[in-house]
């Protein structure tokens, strides 16, 4: 009874909210610009009047450019104050770039007249993008955020916005280090679906959406680290026989207090494609209908089986809780390698559900992958062979390397005169401590051994996470040698991973600095960071031996001429165990 009453209250509340949204349309004609804007706001109407054209594309671009007011020493090159859209209808015919944008609307509608063009697009960095109070109409994708692999679009926010009649999707969100919040609004009539998300995480709150149903794709295509959805109402609008709300490839999918409508019909709420090993689906206090999908009348249909499914306190319209694709061989399905797999499936306190956990998931068999971990004997044997190879291995070309100095921003050529540098001794390296953010020792992931003047770091597991080798007690006089550098000599495997970062800790003060990058030779000016005089330094030497293949855009793929080989040899993005990296040196250098 508790769940049913909640569903009635929620639907009523969402309908009231929808009525409010619809009552606000159509947007009024252009209003007089608001005069009392907070300091720093840019009123788009001022630029529309200057340009004097019925197509507002140019004027809006000018207003966004005018928001760049203040140079910053770190982060984005400029700080962007908000651009304000007064009540009214705005017409554009081309895509508006919003990198670093902060947009505030007041009952404003932006209509894209070109069905092949997006409305707002961020393809550079999308740093702290904020969009509030805008109704989007027409165009291809209405908000398209796609940052390159090297950029970080950290914490963008879309609030109190409505999305109508897109030729593509309402929102497309792609990128490395992209976290977003989408809250309060309405979505309807979008031909390509509601959202495509391939990023680190998205939180969706307080939305009412109606799926157009004119595509065979799911309304939501999630390929993220984590998705959180709560307090939403989704209304189906399709007779597509394979209609579904969510295609899930996320590591974590959490849905709470959400109504998947279609009483007597409806879409399959979740079709899961995420494989086990850390994958979770959690559905709590929701209402589910899926009678409209003849082949998948179920809450969660598993094309692949995640490690955990937890369905609790839900109202269900006479459908199954979990179904598994019968083509899957579950006797040999759960195979653990780097991390343990603990399959867990629960259906609890749900009204109207047919069945619970299917029999094939009640007693899953977990096997351990062969060659997933190097034991001590194999490690010692491979390391001995590596040492013999590395001792006689010359540098890759013998030429001085170049880099941009961290904390200095100047280009630097690797010094070759021994009087200009002092080397740290790799004999002071130890395998100690736990990997960053974990309780697992670094020694579980890596083995290390000095080889002549070099250092070998060898993989013991497929995934090495943020593990490191500890180099202790390098004493440096920063007045003589203000630059700390590291150089990578070689990698054993035919496919080269990215060059690793190094973290430096000042033992006396506890201050830390990190440097590294795309070059084999990298340097940092630590006198600027730690001050002059004699300092005792400790180092964490990292090696991230994985490839973030899912985040590589076309430009990143082009940088790796061996991309096809990487995909073939390392389909999960990890170099094989026994691969090793050779540090040429850690040293202090004169300017």
C-alpha positions as a printed Julia matrix, in Angstrom:
591×3 Matrix{Float64}:
  0.0     0.0     0.0
  2.85    2.34    0.78
  4.28    1.94   -2.73
  0.9     2.37   -4.45
  0.07    5.54   -2.51
  3.51    6.94   -3.27
  2.96    6.27   -6.97
 -0.35    8.15   -6.96
  1.11   11.11   -5.13
  4.15   11.22   -7.39
  2.15   11.04  -10.61
 -0.17   13.77   -9.41
  2.77   15.95   -8.47
  4.52   15.37  -11.76
  1.35   16.13  -13.71
  0.96   19.4   -11.81
  4.55   20.2   -12.67
  3.91   19.34  -16.32
  0.83   21.54  -16.35
  2.97   24.37  -15.06
  5.51   23.81  -17.83
  2.87   23.7   -20.54
  1.02   26.7   -19.16
  4.16   28.74  -19.69
  4.07   28.15  -23.44
  4.12   29.63  -25.95
  6.86   32.0   -24.88
  5.94   35.67  -25.16
  7.36   38.01  -27.77
 10.66   39.75  -27.13
 10.53   41.67  -23.89
 12.36   44.8   -22.82
 15.78   43.82  -21.48
 16.0    43.49  -17.73
 18.03   46.4   -16.4
 18.76   45.21  -12.85
 20.98   42.29  -13.71
 23.65   41.26  -11.21
 27.13   42.58  -11.88
 28.84   40.75  -14.71
 25.7    39.45  -16.44
 25.51   39.99  -20.2
 22.04   40.6   -21.63
 21.65   38.86  -25.0
 18.98   41.38  -26.04
 21.58   44.14  -26.24
 23.41   42.18  -28.96
 20.23   41.2   -30.78
 19.42   44.92  -31.12
 22.94   45.7   -32.29
 22.88   43.02  -34.97
 19.3    43.77  -35.99
 18.56   40.44  -37.7
 15.64   38.02  -37.2
 18.21   35.18  -37.09
 19.81   35.51  -33.63
 22.77   33.15  -34.16
 25.37   35.89  -34.55
 23.99   37.99  -31.68
 24.01   35.07  -29.24
 27.61   34.22  -30.18
 28.63   37.82  -29.57
 26.94   37.79  -26.16
 28.7    34.56  -25.14
 32.06   35.96  -26.25
 31.43   39.11  -24.22
 31.07   37.06  -21.02
 34.82   36.34  -20.9
 35.79   38.97  -18.36
 38.69   37.84  -16.23
 41.98   36.05  -16.87
 42.66   33.15  -14.5
 46.09   31.85  -13.43
 44.88   28.22  -13.48
 42.09   26.2   -15.05
 40.37   27.69  -18.09
 42.08   30.71  -19.57
 39.15   32.98  -18.78
 36.3    33.22  -16.32
 32.9    33.5   -17.95
 30.1    35.49  -16.34
 26.5    34.52  -17.17
 24.72   35.46  -20.37
 21.06   36.27  -19.72
 18.11   35.46  -22.01
 15.03   37.58  -21.11
 11.55   36.14  -21.77
 10.97   35.6   -25.48
 11.58   33.46  -28.56
 15.07   33.23  -30.05
 15.74   31.8   -33.51
 19.05   30.34  -34.67
 20.2    28.54  -37.83
 23.59   27.22  -36.75
 25.15   25.55  -33.7
 26.14   27.76  -30.75
 29.42   26.82  -29.03
 29.2    27.04  -25.22
 32.6    25.92  -23.94
 32.93   27.33  -20.4
 29.44   28.83  -20.85
 27.1    30.03  -18.1
 23.59   30.6   -19.5
 20.56   31.82  -17.58
 17.11   32.08  -19.16
 13.82   33.45  -17.92
 10.96   31.79  -19.84
 13.16   31.89  -22.96
 12.77   29.55  -25.96
 15.58   28.89  -28.45
 14.44   27.36  -31.74
 16.88   25.78  -34.18
 15.56   26.09  -37.75
 18.16   23.72  -39.26
 17.25   20.08  -38.41
 20.84   18.97  -39.09
 22.43   21.4   -36.6
 22.68   21.12  -32.8
 21.51   24.01  -30.62
 24.24   24.19  -27.94
 27.51   22.31  -28.41
 30.61   22.07  -26.23
 33.47   20.25  -27.97
 36.52   21.86  -26.34
 36.44   21.53  -22.56
 32.88   22.14  -21.23
 34.41   23.27  -17.95
 31.7    24.14  -15.39
 29.05   24.67  -18.08
 25.75   25.79  -16.54
 22.46   26.12  -18.44
 19.28   27.2   -16.66
 15.76   28.2   -17.6
 15.82   27.56  -21.38
 13.29   25.72  -23.57
 14.96   24.09  -26.58
 13.03   23.39  -29.75
 14.05   21.73  -33.03
 17.53   21.01  -34.33
 19.46   17.75  -34.23
 20.88   17.27  -30.69
 19.73   20.12  -28.47
 22.66   20.0   -26.01
 25.76   18.16  -27.26
 28.74   18.07  -24.88
 31.67   16.08  -26.26
 35.1    16.8   -24.79
 38.34   15.41  -26.26
 40.17   12.69  -24.36
 42.78   15.11  -22.98
 40.21   17.61  -21.66
 38.14   17.54  -18.5
 34.57   18.83  -18.49
 34.15   18.85  -14.75
 30.66   19.24  -13.22
 28.36   20.79  -15.76
 24.75   21.46  -14.74
 21.48   21.7   -16.7
 18.59   23.01  -14.6
 14.94   23.95  -15.21
 15.16   23.32  -18.96
 12.66   21.84  -21.42
 13.49   19.88  -24.57
 11.05   19.58  -27.48
 10.98   18.14  -30.98
 14.66   17.37  -31.54
 15.53   15.62  -34.78
 18.15   13.71  -32.76
 18.43   13.5   -28.95
 17.66   16.04  -26.26
 21.13   15.58  -24.74
 24.4    13.94  -25.82
 27.09   13.88  -23.1
 30.5    12.4   -23.95
 33.95   12.8   -22.47
 36.69   11.98  -20.03
 36.25   13.41  -16.52
 32.73   14.61  -17.39
 30.28   14.75  -14.5
 26.85   16.25  -14.91
 23.62   17.11  -13.14
 20.35   17.36  -15.08
 17.44   18.44  -12.92
 13.84   19.62  -13.28
 12.2    19.95  -16.66
 10.28   18.3   -19.47
 11.42   16.28  -22.5
  9.18   15.33  -25.41
  9.04   14.68  -29.13
 12.75   13.92  -29.57
 13.06   11.53  -32.52
 16.47   10.08  -31.6
 15.7     9.47  -27.94
 16.21   11.4   -24.71
 19.89   11.03  -23.75
 23.14    9.43  -24.85
 25.75    9.52  -22.04
 29.3     8.17  -22.34
 31.12    9.89  -19.49
 32.1     9.43  -15.87
 28.73   10.17  -14.3
 25.32   11.83  -14.64
 22.62   12.57  -12.05
 19.08   13.0   -13.44
 16.46   14.41  -11.09
 12.88   15.62  -11.24
 12.16   15.22  -14.97
  9.0    14.32  -16.84
  9.7    12.82  -20.22
  7.67   11.46  -23.1
  9.55    9.26  -25.53
  8.83    9.93  -29.19
  9.1     6.26  -30.01
 10.14    6.82  -33.63
 13.52    5.15  -33.28
 14.61    1.58  -32.57
 17.15    2.91  -30.08
 16.45    3.07  -26.34
 15.26    6.38  -24.9
 18.44    6.42  -22.77
 21.78    4.96  -23.88
 24.0     4.93  -20.77
 27.73    4.07  -21.02
 28.99    5.8   -17.88
 30.82    5.1   -14.7
 27.68    5.91  -12.72
 24.11    7.02  -13.43
 21.74    8.21  -10.72
 18.08    8.8   -11.62
 15.48    9.88   -9.08
 12.05   11.51   -8.78
 11.27   11.19  -12.49
  8.19   10.27  -14.54
  8.64    8.66  -17.96
  5.67    8.27  -20.3
  5.87    5.94  -23.34
  4.67    7.0   -26.76
  5.49    4.09  -29.06
  4.17    0.8   -30.32
  7.72   -0.33  -31.2
  7.74   -4.05  -30.28
 11.23   -3.78  -28.78
 10.69   -0.46  -27.0
 12.85    0.07  -23.91
 13.8     2.98  -21.69
 17.43    2.27  -20.82
 20.22    0.42  -22.61
 22.71    0.08  -19.77
 26.46   -0.31  -20.13
 27.29    1.51  -16.87
 29.38    0.27  -14.01
 26.71    1.56  -11.6
 23.04    2.32  -12.32
 20.94    3.65   -9.42
 17.24    4.49   -9.96
 15.04    5.68   -7.09
 11.47    7.04   -6.76
 10.85    6.93  -10.51
  7.73    5.94  -12.45
  8.13    4.11  -15.77
  4.62    4.56  -17.11
  2.37    2.92  -19.65
 -0.28    1.23  -17.52
 -1.42   -1.71  -19.63
  1.56   -1.21  -21.95
  4.93    0.42  -21.44
  8.59   -0.13  -22.3
 11.11   -2.5   -20.76
 12.77   -0.3   -18.08
 16.36   -1.67  -18.33
 18.15   -3.83  -20.9
 21.59   -4.54  -19.48
 24.76   -4.92  -21.55
 27.25   -4.39  -18.68
 29.34   -7.46  -17.86
 30.24   -8.52  -14.3
 33.25   -7.3   -12.29
 32.11   -4.28  -10.32
 28.8    -3.64  -12.13
 25.69   -2.82  -10.11
 22.0    -2.16  -10.88
 20.0    -0.84   -7.93
 16.26   -0.06   -8.32
 14.43    1.21   -5.25
 10.87    2.52   -4.62
  9.92    2.68   -8.31
  6.88    1.82  -10.44
  7.4    -0.38  -13.51
  5.22   -1.2   -16.51
  6.53   -3.15  -19.51
  3.57   -4.94  -21.09
  4.23   -3.23  -24.42
  7.46   -5.12  -25.18
  6.29   -8.62  -26.1
  9.76  -10.17  -25.92
 10.96   -8.44  -22.74
  8.08   -8.16  -20.24
 10.51   -7.67  -17.38
 12.11   -4.96  -15.23
 15.72   -5.91  -16.08
 16.51   -7.96  -19.18
 20.11   -9.22  -19.18
 21.83   -9.4   -22.55
 24.85   -9.56  -20.23
 24.64  -10.2   -16.49
 26.0    -7.57  -14.07
 27.59   -8.55  -10.79
 24.74   -7.16   -8.66
 21.01   -6.57   -9.25
 18.98   -5.27   -6.31
 15.24   -4.51   -6.78
 13.39   -3.39   -3.65
 10.1    -1.81   -2.53
  8.7    -1.39   -6.05
  5.23   -1.52   -7.62
  5.29   -3.8   -10.65
  2.61   -4.16  -13.36
  2.46   -7.93  -13.6
  5.87   -8.6   -15.15
  9.03  -10.54  -14.29
 11.76   -8.93  -12.21
 14.84  -10.35  -13.99
 15.26  -12.36  -17.18
 18.53  -13.59  -18.73
 19.23  -14.07  -22.42
 19.0   -17.88  -22.79
 22.0   -17.86  -25.15
 24.35  -17.02  -22.27
 26.31  -19.95  -20.84
 26.16  -19.05  -17.16
 28.11  -22.14  -16.12
 31.24  -20.53  -17.56
 30.15  -16.9   -17.41
 31.5   -15.5   -14.15
 35.29  -15.44  -14.46
 37.32  -13.3   -12.07
 40.77  -12.0   -12.89
 42.14   -8.86  -11.23
 39.35   -8.38   -8.71
 37.05  -10.93   -7.08
 33.49  -11.31   -8.41
 30.69  -11.8    -5.89
 27.42  -12.16   -7.83
 24.37  -11.05   -5.83
 20.74  -10.85   -6.99
 17.76   -9.79   -4.87
 14.08   -8.98   -5.43
 12.46   -7.87   -2.18
  9.13   -6.35   -1.05
  7.77   -5.75   -4.57
  4.0    -5.74   -5.28
  2.7    -7.18   -8.55
  5.93   -8.88   -9.6
  5.89  -12.3   -11.29
  8.59  -14.46   -9.81
 11.8   -13.17   -8.29
 15.42  -14.05   -8.94
 15.52  -16.61  -11.79
 16.87  -20.05  -10.97
 19.93  -19.6   -13.23
 21.14  -16.73  -10.98
 20.44  -18.26   -7.56
 23.69  -20.24   -7.35
 26.17  -18.67   -9.8
 29.5   -20.42  -10.31
 32.58  -18.15  -10.22
 35.81  -19.28  -11.86
 39.27  -17.75  -11.78
 40.82  -16.7   -15.08
 44.08  -18.42  -15.99
 47.13  -16.18  -16.31
 45.33  -13.33  -14.54
 48.0   -13.02  -11.85
 51.73  -13.68  -11.63
 52.64  -15.7    -8.56
 55.99  -15.14   -6.84
 57.76  -17.92   -8.75
 56.65  -16.69  -12.2
 57.36  -13.1   -11.24
 60.94  -13.92  -10.2
 61.56  -15.87  -13.41
 60.22  -13.14  -15.71
 62.0   -10.4   -13.77
 65.37  -12.17  -14.01
 64.98  -12.38  -17.78
 63.95   -8.72  -17.95
 66.99   -7.57  -15.97
 69.35   -9.33  -18.4
 67.63   -7.61  -21.31
 67.47   -4.13  -19.78
 71.09   -3.98  -18.62
 72.28   -4.18  -22.24
 69.39   -2.14  -23.64
 70.38    1.29  -25.03
 68.06    4.28  -24.94
 65.57    4.26  -27.82
 67.46    6.84  -29.9
 70.14    8.38  -27.69
 69.06   11.93  -28.56
 68.21   14.55  -25.9
 64.47   14.79  -25.26
 62.36   17.94  -24.9
 59.41   18.8   -22.69
 57.4    21.67  -21.21
 58.42   22.24  -17.59
 55.58   21.9   -15.08
 55.41   25.01  -12.83
 57.61   26.78  -15.34
 55.8    26.54  -18.68
 59.1    26.85  -20.54
 60.42   24.36  -23.09
 63.4    22.39  -21.79
 65.98   20.18  -23.46
 67.25   17.23  -21.46
 70.77   18.11  -20.2
 73.52   15.65  -21.13
 76.43   17.23  -19.2
 76.82   15.2   -15.94
 77.87   18.35  -14.06
 74.32   19.71  -14.49
 72.41   16.92  -12.76
 72.37   14.48   -9.84
 70.67   11.09  -10.13
 68.54    9.39   -7.49
 69.48    5.78   -6.74
 66.87    3.16   -7.65
 68.43    1.0    -4.95
 66.28    3.08   -2.59
 63.04    1.81   -4.18
 60.69   -0.4    -2.16
 57.27   -1.98   -2.71
 55.34   -0.51    0.22
 51.97    1.05    0.93
 48.59    0.55   -0.68
 47.43    1.66   -4.11
 45.74    5.07   -4.05
 42.17    4.83   -2.77
 42.46    1.07   -2.06
 43.21   -1.37    0.74
 45.22   -3.58   -1.64
 49.03   -3.39   -1.38
 50.99   -2.05   -4.32
 52.91   -5.34   -4.3
 49.73   -7.1    -5.48
 49.88   -5.13   -8.72
 53.57   -4.52   -9.43
 56.97   -6.07   -8.98
 60.09   -3.94   -9.3
 63.84   -4.42   -9.52
 66.81   -2.18  -10.31
 68.69   -3.15  -13.49
 72.02   -1.37  -13.59
 71.16    2.33  -13.31
 67.58    1.7   -14.48
 64.41    0.47  -12.75
 62.01   -2.2   -14.02
 58.34   -2.07  -13.01
 56.48   -5.26  -14.01
 52.73   -5.97  -14.07
 51.5    -8.79  -11.84
 47.79   -8.24  -12.54
 45.83   -7.17  -15.61
 44.47   -3.99  -14.04
 46.95   -2.02  -11.98
 44.74    0.91  -10.94
 46.57    3.75   -9.15
 49.41    1.62   -7.83
 53.0     2.8    -7.49
 56.6     2.06   -6.54
 58.11    4.05   -3.65
 61.48    5.79   -4.11
 62.64    7.23   -0.79
 65.11    9.72    0.54
 66.49   11.72   -2.41
 68.18   14.8    -0.91
 68.3    17.84   -3.21
 69.53   21.43   -2.89
 66.96   23.38   -4.91
 69.18   26.43   -5.06
 71.59   24.36   -7.2
 69.17   21.93   -8.81
 65.63   23.37   -8.9
 64.39   20.98  -11.62
 63.28   17.4   -10.92
 62.95   15.16  -13.97
 62.1    11.61  -14.94
 62.72    9.7   -18.15
 61.23    6.48  -19.46
 63.77    4.31  -21.25
 61.52    1.72  -22.86
 58.53   -0.56  -22.56
 58.68   -4.29  -23.15
 55.4    -4.82  -24.94
 54.88   -4.02  -28.62
 52.01   -1.69  -27.7
 53.14    1.38  -25.77
 50.99    2.74  -22.95
 51.0     6.39  -21.97
 54.1     7.75  -20.22
 53.49    7.71  -16.46
 53.24   10.5   -13.89
 55.45   10.92  -10.84
 54.31   12.29   -7.49
 56.92   14.07   -5.34
 56.51   14.49   -1.56
 58.57   16.91    0.52
 59.32   14.82    3.61
 59.68   17.8     5.97
 56.55   19.76    5.01
 54.32   17.09    3.48
 53.8    19.22    0.36
 53.17   17.28   -2.84
 53.56   17.96   -6.54
 52.93   15.81   -9.59
 54.34   15.9   -13.09
 54.52   13.71  -16.17
 52.78   13.81  -19.51
 52.94   12.57  -23.05
 56.74   12.78  -23.37
 59.33   10.23  -22.27
 61.27   13.05  -20.63
 59.3    15.21  -18.17
 60.38   17.89  -15.69
 59.03   20.15  -12.94
 60.43   23.24  -11.2
 60.14   22.27   -7.53
 61.93   25.31   -6.19
 58.82   27.27   -7.13
 56.6    24.71   -5.41
 58.65   23.84   -2.31
 61.03   26.79   -1.91
 64.84   26.95   -1.92
 67.35   25.16    0.24
 67.97   21.47    0.9
 64.94   19.13    0.8
 64.53   15.4     1.29
 62.15   14.02   -1.3
 60.12   10.82   -1.58
 58.59    9.69   -4.89
 55.66    7.61   -6.04
 56.45    6.16   -9.45
 53.25    5.29  -11.31
 52.49    3.27  -14.4
 48.92    3.24  -15.65
 49.22    0.36  -18.1
 45.63    0.6   -19.33
 44.14    2.27  -22.38
 40.88    4.21  -21.93
 39.64    2.96  -25.28
 36.05    3.97  -24.59
 37.03    7.61  -24.25
 39.25    7.86  -27.33
 37.87   10.21  -29.96
 39.0    10.2   -33.6
 41.99   12.48  -32.84
 43.2    10.26  -29.99
 42.87    7.13  -32.14
 44.87    8.82  -34.91
 47.74    9.46  -32.44
 48.1     5.69  -31.97
 49.14    4.19  -35.29
 48.8     0.78  -33.64
 45.18    1.41  -32.57
 43.82   -1.65  -34.38
 46.52   -3.79  -32.76
 45.64   -2.38  -29.34
 41.98   -3.31  -29.79
 42.94   -6.81  -30.96
 45.63   -7.55  -28.37
 44.12   -5.68  -25.42
 40.32   -5.77  -25.89
 39.74   -4.87  -22.23
 42.28   -2.02  -22.46
 44.98   -3.69  -20.33
 48.49   -4.72  -21.3
 49.16   -8.4   -20.48
 50.71   -9.5   -17.19
 54.48   -9.74  -17.34
 54.7    -6.51  -19.35
 57.19   -4.07  -17.91
 58.22   -0.43  -18.02
 61.82    0.78  -17.64
 62.54    4.04  -15.83
 65.79    5.5   -17.16
 66.25    7.88  -14.23
 64.87   10.24  -11.6
 67.23   13.17  -11.16
 67.67   16.78  -10.03
 68.89   19.22  -12.7
 70.3    22.72  -12.89
 68.33   25.3   -14.82
